[in-house]
Amino acid sequence: MQEILIVGAGIIGLSIARALRKEGVGRIKIIERKKTGKEASFAAAGMLAPHVEAERKDAFFKFCAESNKLYNEFVSEIFDETGIDVEFRANGIVYLAFTEDDLKKLKHRYEWQSKAKIKVEFLQAHEIRRIEPFVSPDVLAGLIYPEDGQVENRKLLAALERFLRSSGIEILQDTEITNLIARNSKIEAVETKKGERIFADVVILASGAWTSLIRLNNQSLTLSEIKPIRGQMIAFRTTKKFFEHVLYSPRGYVVPREDGRILVGATVEDVGFNKEVTNFGVDFLSDVGLEISPSLSNLKISEKWAGLRPMSSDGLPVLGEFPEVKNLFIATGHYRNGILLAPITAKVIAEKITKNVDSEYLRLFSPSRFLIG
Ligand SMILES: Cc1cc2nc3c(=O)[nH]c(=O)nc-3n(C[C@H](O)[C@H](O)[C@H](O)COP(=O)(O)OP(=O)(O)OC[C@H]3O[C@@H](n4cnc5c(N)ncnc54)[C@H](O)[C@@H]3O)c2cc1C
């Protein structure tokens, strides 16, 4: 029986491991350089926002929308498997305009998205204040994307970890893979920072923003550099329920959680492997939150954090078999959408490995595209 080794225990690695197990794969091991699910996937806001974030109706939009459709079944199954409610809510995301310039862009957005048959409804200011009374009275208009929503990503990570551990899948923490050893176009083993070798029949790199640090026979690995893009977030805590929906503005967003936290995100910064929370970041996020709802000024910031999004050179995911190394797969570059894209990524990678199914997405997001031109 073949052994599959997954490098990285973020949402992508954990979801792939689960999908492989459900496809009947017996021997799966996950290697994690730090602790399970504590990097970008933990830092995320958990928005499931394919429509609100659509800039055009292209293949990437289709990929995101398809993953969004898989979420209901994904989280229901996980609830049955683990008893953990991951607070999946598909109750719509509201996009808000506060300035004349915002309003102009919002109208343009509404026009092209309606024409493209993306589900979106226009809301007048009074309609927004009726469904969300704590939104600023300065709001000019808005859009609601009824199919978008959110999931509590930290609970989702905990649920995936519980499922995998109860299925006997080993997660080896505090173990960093630095090099892949290949012979005759085939990976034979992976090498840890301490020089130990772990043998595997198939290796999947789900190593997020750190993927480009891994070497193949001591040479650079990826065809496209995967860059870390920092996102800072803050959270307020309240006992009173302020908001029903995720609220989005051109400058950031507010995500209400069931436990009373209100998250505000996020910065987008190209500063290398630096997870520092800065005064500038906190001030920026406070302004984002207060513009959406001045009522937040009565609350204290209860948490601040930052995470590193994995971004490829064209900003799109990198998925599938590595060129010229048959038993090496990659699943990264999910950038701002890795929580949303976990179910579909897990599906296409697991089906490729177990049934040799070539999804159109493996062609579109293949690592080979960086060889062309
Ligand atoms: C502030 C912020 C807000 C976000 N909001 C959203 C959102 O609302 N919705 C959404 O869909 N997405 C969001 N994202 C993006 C999303 O978080 C990422 O796309 C997603 O988490 C990527 O998942 P991953 O498993 O690839 O990466 P990670 O969660 O970073 O996991 C990769 C894992 O691999 C491990 N690893 C790396 N290298 C090695 C190695 N050599 N050996 C062993 N282990 C290794 C790391 O330690 C890490 O645990 C947000 C991101 C940030 C930072």
The ligand as an SDF file (V2000), in Angstrom:
LIG
                    3D

 53 58  0  0  0  0  0  0  0  0999 V2000
   -5.2750   38.1100    7.6720 C   0  0  0  0  0  0  0  0  0  0  0  0
   -5.7520   37.0740    6.6980 C   0  0  0  0  0  0  0  0  0  0  0  0
   -7.1030   37.0020    6.3860 C   0  0  0  0  0  0  0  0  0  0  0  0
   -7.5570   36.0330    5.4930 C   0  0  0  0  0  0  0  0  0  0  0  0
   -8.8930   35.9250    5.2700 N   0  0  0  0  0  0  0  0  0  0  0  0
   -9.3610   34.9510    4.4550 C   0  0  0  0  0  0  0  0  0  0  0  0
  -10.7530   34.7820    4.2690 C   0  0  0  0  0  0  0  0  0  0  0  0
  -11.5570   35.5210    4.8460 O   0  0  0  0  0  0  0  0  0  0  0  0
  -11.1880   33.7900    3.4420 N   0  0  0  0  0  0  0  0  0  0  0  0
  -10.3110   32.9550    2.7950 C   0  0  0  0  0  0  0  0  0  0  0  0
  -10.7600   32.0860    2.0480 O   0  0  0  0  0  0  0  0  0  0  0  0
   -8.9700   33.0900    2.9650 N   0  0  0  0  0  0  0  0  0  0  0  0
   -8.4780   34.0590    3.7740 C   0  0  0  0  0  0  0  0  0  0  0  0
   -7.1340   34.2110    3.9530 N   0  0  0  0  0  0  0  0  0  0  0  0
   -6.2170   33.3860    3.1640 C   0  0  0  0  0  0  0  0  0  0  0  0
   -6.0530   32.0080    3.7700 C   0  0  0  0  0  0  0  0  0  0  0  0
   -5.7980   32.1380    5.1420 O   0  0  0  0  0  0  0  0  0  0  0  0
   -4.9010   31.2600    3.0890 C   0  0  0  0  0  0  0  0  0  0  0  0
   -5.0620   31.2730    1.6890 O   0  0  0  0  0  0  0  0  0  0  0  0
   -4.8840   29.7990    3.5620 C   0  0  0  0  0  0  0  0  0  0  0  0
   -4.8650   29.7580    4.9690 O   0  0  0  0  0  0  0  0  0  0  0  0
   -3.6900   29.0540    3.0080 C   0  0  0  0  0  0  0  0  0  0  0  0
   -3.7150   27.7750    3.5890 O   0  0  0  0  0  0  0  0  0  0  0  0
   -2.4210   26.8570    3.6030 P   0  0  0  0  0  0  0  0  0  0  0  0
   -2.7840   25.5990    4.2820 O   0  0  0  0  0  0  0  0  0  0  0  0
   -1.8710   26.8050    2.2200 O   0  0  0  0  0  0  0  0  0  0  0  0
   -1.3660   27.7280    4.4360 O   0  0  0  0  0  0  0  0  0  0  0  0
   -1.0230   27.7440    5.9930 P   0  0  0  0  0  0  0  0  0  0  0  0
   -2.2230   27.7930    6.8290 O   0  0  0  0  0  0  0  0  0  0  0  0
   -0.0080   28.8150    6.1870 O   0  0  0  0  0  0  0  0  0  0  0  0
   -0.3860   26.3220    6.2220 O   0  0  0  0  0  0  0  0  0  0  0  0
    0.8510   25.9290    5.6750 C   0  0  0  0  0  0  0  0  0  0  0  0
    1.5240   25.0710    6.7360 C   0  0  0  0  0  0  0  0  0  0  0  0
    2.6910   24.4810    6.1850 O   0  0  0  0  0  0  0  0  0  0  0  0
    3.6920   24.4680    7.1800 C   0  0  0  0  0  0  0  0  0  0  0  0
    4.9810   24.3580    6.5050 N   0  0  0  0  0  0  0  0  0  0  0  0
    5.5180   25.2560    5.6550 C   0  0  0  0  0  0  0  0  0  0  0  0
    6.7220   24.8380    5.2190 N   0  0  0  0  0  0  0  0  0  0  0  0
    6.9440   23.6420    5.8060 C   0  0  0  0  0  0  0  0  0  0  0  0
    8.0340   22.7340    5.7610 C   0  0  0  0  0  0  0  0  0  0  0  0
    9.1060   22.9790    5.0200 N   0  0  0  0  0  0  0  0  0  0  0  0
    7.9650   21.5970    6.4970 N   0  0  0  0  0  0  0  0  0  0  0  0
    6.8550   21.3340    7.2550 C   0  0  0  0  0  0  0  0  0  0  0  0
    5.8010   22.1860    7.3400 N   0  0  0  0  0  0  0  0  0  0  0  0
    5.8400   23.3250    6.6170 C   0  0  0  0  0  0  0  0  0  0  0  0
    3.4860   25.7960    7.8950 C   0  0  0  0  0  0  0  0  0  0  0  0
    4.0790   25.8140    9.1790 O   0  0  0  0  0  0  0  0  0  0  0  0
    1.9730   25.8950    7.9320 C   0  0  0  0  0  0  0  0  0  0  0  0
    1.4310   25.3550    9.1130 O   0  0  0  0  0  0  0  0  0  0  0  0
   -6.6360   35.1460    4.8640 C   0  0  0  0  0  0  0  0  0  0  0  0
   -5.2890   35.2080    5.1960 C   0  0  0  0  0  0  0  0  0  0  0  0
   -4.8430   36.1570    6.1110 C   0  0  0  0  0  0  0  0  0  0  0  0
   -3.3940   36.1830    6.4890 C   0  0  0  0  0  0  0  0  0  0  0  0
  1  2  1  0
  2  3  1  0
  2 52  2  0
  3  4  2  0
  4  5  1  0
  4 50  1  0
  5  6  2  0
  6  7  1  0
  6 13  1  0
  7  8  2  0
  7  9  1  0
  9 10  1  0
 10 11  2  0
 10 12  1  0
 12 13  2  0
 13 14  1  0
 14 15  1  0
 14 50  1  0
 15 16  1  0
 16 17  1  0
 16 18  1  0
 18 19  1  0
 18 20  1  0
 20 21  1  0
 20 22  1  0
 22 23  1  0
 23 24  1  0
 24 25  2  0
 24 26  1  0
 24 27  1  0
 27 28  1  0
 28 29  2  0
 28 30  1  0
 28 31  1  0
 31 32  1  0
 32 33  1  0
 33 34  1  0
 33 48  1  0
 34 35  1  0
 35 36  1  0
 35 46  1  0
 36 37  1  0
 36 45  1  0
 37 38  2  0
 38 39  1  0
 39 40  1  0
 39 45  2  0
 40 41  1  0
 40 42  2  0
 42 43  1  0
 43 44  2  0
 44 45  1  0
 46 47  1  0
 46 48  1  0
 48 49  1  0
 50 51  2  0
 51 52  1  0
 52 53  1  0
M  END
$$$$
